[in-house]
C-alpha cells in the first residue's frame, strides 16, 4: 500500500449536479446558522450547541461534495492522514481549552 | 477510476510519479489544518480577555460577515465548475471560471481588509486586547491563505492561456488548487461560526 492512488485520473471529480447539491446544502446551513443567532430564539448554550452541529454538518457537506472525500480504496491514505489530523486537532483544542479553563479556575482569575 | 479519458498522457499506471503529487499536497493541507487548529485553540482561550476594550458585540456586524461568507461560498462552486470544464478540456471555460473565482476571492479579501482597516482606525487593532490579538492572528492567517490562493489562480490562468490541451501536470496543479480553495472554505465555516457568530450570541 505504498502508492496512494491520488492522481487526477483517480480522483472522483463530481458533476454539475453534485456541486449544486453541495452548494444548496451549504447555503441552507449557513442561513440557518445566521438565523439562529440573529433571532435570539434560544438560550446562549442552546444556540452554541445548534451552531456547532450546523458547522459540523456543513464541514461534512463540503468534504463530501467539494473535496470529494470518499471511502474507496483509492482514497485510503488521504483518509488515514485526515483521521490523524482530526484526532490531533481535537486533542489540541479540547486539551488547551480544558487546561486553560482549569488554570483560571484554580488561579481564581474568573 | 476509468472515467477520465481527457488526459492523453495520464494513463492509469498507479506507479506514475505524478500520482503522489496530489497526496503530497493533501498532507500539506493537513499540516495547515494543525496551524489553524492551534490558532483556534488560542482564540478559544483568549476570547473573553477584553482588557476593557471593545467586545465582539460592538465590533462585528451581520451584514459584512454575511457578504464575506456568500462570496467565499460562491467562489467554491465557481471553482468546482472550472474543474468540471477542465476534465472536459474546455480551456476557455476553465479560464473563465477561474476568473470568476478570482474576482469573488478578491471581493472577499477586499471586504476583510476594509473591516480590519475600520477596526484599527477605531482603536480596535491587534494591540488593544488579547481577544483582538487572537482575532487578528486567526482571521488574517486565513485571509493571507486566500490571498496566496488568488496569486495561484492568476498563475494558472496565465499558464492555461494559449494552450489547447491540459496535460496531467497541469491537471494536478488545478486539482491541488481545488483542494486548497475548498479547504479554505471549510476553515471559513469554523471562523464565521466560532469567531463571529458564537461571539454575537
HADDOCK unambig.tbl for C-alpha pairs under 7 A between the chains (distance, minus, plus):
assign (segid A and resid 3 and name CA) (segid B and resid 15 and name CA) 6.91 0.50 0.50
assign (segid A and resid 4 and name CA) (segid B and resid 20 and name CA) 6.85 0.50 0.50
assign (segid A and resid 5 and name CA) (segid B and resid 14 and name CA) 6.21 0.50 0.50
assign (segid A and resid 5 and name CA) (segid B and resid 19 and name CA) 6.25 0.50 0.50
assign (segid A and resid 6 and name CA) (segid B and resid 19 and name CA) 5.54 0.50 0.50
assign (segid A and resid 6 and name CA) (segid B and resid 20 and name CA) 6.46 0.50 0.50
assign (segid A and resid 6 and name CA) (segid B and resid 22 and name CA) 5.97 0.50 0.50
assign (segid A and resid 6 and name CA) (segid B and resid 23 and name CA) 5.76 0.50 0.50
assign (segid A and resid 7 and name CA) (segid B and resid 18 and name CA) 6.62 0.50 0.50
assign (segid A and resid 7 and name CA) (segid B and resid 19 and name CA) 3.99 0.50 0.50
assign (segid A and resid 7 and name CA) (segid B and resid 20 and name CA) 6.72 0.50 0.50
assign (segid A and resid 7 and name CA) (segid B and resid 22 and name CA) 6.27 0.50 0.50
assign (segid A and resid 8 and name CA) (segid B and resid 171 and name CA) 6.52 0.50 0.50
assign (segid A and resid 8 and name CA) (segid B and resid 172 and name CA) 5.94 0.50 0.50
assign (segid A and resid 8 and name CA) (segid B and resid 175 and name CA) 6.84 0.50 0.50
assign (segid A and resid 9 and name CA) (segid B and resid 1 and name CA) 6.34 0.50 0.50
assign (segid A and resid 9 and name CA) (segid B and resid 4 and name CA) 5.78 0.50 0.50
assign (segid A and resid 10 and name CA) (segid B and resid 1 and name CA) 4.92 0.50 0.50
assign (segid A and resid 15 and name CA) (segid B and resid 84 and name CA) 6.71 0.50 0.50
assign (segid A and resid 16 and name CA) (segid B and resid 81 and name CA) 6.79 0.50 0.50
assign (segid A and resid 19 and name CA) (segid B and resid 77 and name CA) 6.42 0.50 0.50
assign (segid A and resid 19 and name CA) (segid B and resid 80 and name CA) 6.75 0.50 0.50
assign (segid A and resid 23 and name CA) (segid B and resid 77 and name CA) 6.62 0.50 0.50
assign (segid A and resid 37 and name CA) (segid B and resid 197 and name CA) 6.62 0.50 0.50
assign (segid A and resid 37 and name CA) (segid B and resid 201 and name CA) 5.71 0.50 0.50
assign (segid A and resid 44 and name CA) (segid B and resid 201 and name CA) 6.19 0.50 0.50
assign (segid A and resid 48 and name CA) (segid B and resid 198 and name CA) 6.35 0.50 0.50
assign (segid A and resid 51 and name CA) (segid B and resid 193 and name CA) 6.66 0.50 0.50
assign (segid A and resid 55 and name CA) (segid B and resid 189 and name CA) 6.51 0.50 0.50
assign (segid A and resid 55 and name CA) (segid B and resid 190 and name CA) 6.74 0.50 0.50
assign (segid A and resid 55 and name CA) (segid B and resid 193 and name CA) 6.71 0.50 0.50
assign (segid A and resid 59 and name CA) (segid B and resid 186 and name CA) 5.88 0.50 0.50
assign (segid A and resid 62 and name CA) (segid B and resid 186 and name CA) 6.87 0.50 0.50
assign (segid A and resid 66 and name CA) (segid B and resid 182 and name CA) 6.43 0.50 0.50
assign (segid A and resid 67 and name CA) (segid B and resid 179 and name CA) 6.09 0.50 0.50
assign (segid A and resid 67 and name CA) (segid B and resid 182 and name CA) 6.47 0.50 0.50
assign (segid A and resid 78 and name CA) (segid B and resid 23 and name CA) 6.66 0.50 0.50
assign (segid A and resid 78 and name CA) (segid B and resid 26 and name CA) 6.95 0.50 0.50
assign (segid A and resid 81 and name CA) (segid B and resid 27 and name CA) 6.78 0.50 0.50
assign (segid A and resid 82 and name CA) (segid B and resid 30 and name CA) 6.68 0.50 0.50
assign (segid A and resid 85 and name CA) (segid B and resid 30 and name CA) 6.07 0.50 0.50
assign (segid A and resid 89 and name CA) (segid B and resid 34 and name CA) 5.92 0.50 0.50
assign (segid A and resid 89 and name CA) (segid B and resid 37 and name CA) 5.54 0.50 0.50
assign (segid A and resid 92 and name CA) (segid B and resid 38 and name CA) 6.92 0.50 0.50
assign (segid A and resid 93 and name CA) (segid B and resid 37 and name CA) 6.65 0.50 0.50
assign (segid A and resid 93 and name CA) (segid B and resid 41 and name CA) 4.81 0.50 0.50
assign (segid A and resid 96 and name CA) (segid B and resid 41 and name CA) 6.27 0.50 0.50
assign (segid A and resid 97 and name CA) (segid B and resid 41 and name CA) 6.77 0.50 0.50
assign (segid A and resid 97 and name CA) (segid B and resid 44 and name CA) 6.75 0.50 0.50
assign (segid A and resid 97 and name CA) (segid B and resid 45 and name CA) 6.04 0.50 0.50
assign (segid A and resid 100 and name CA) (segid B and resid 45 and name CA) 6.71 0.50 0.50
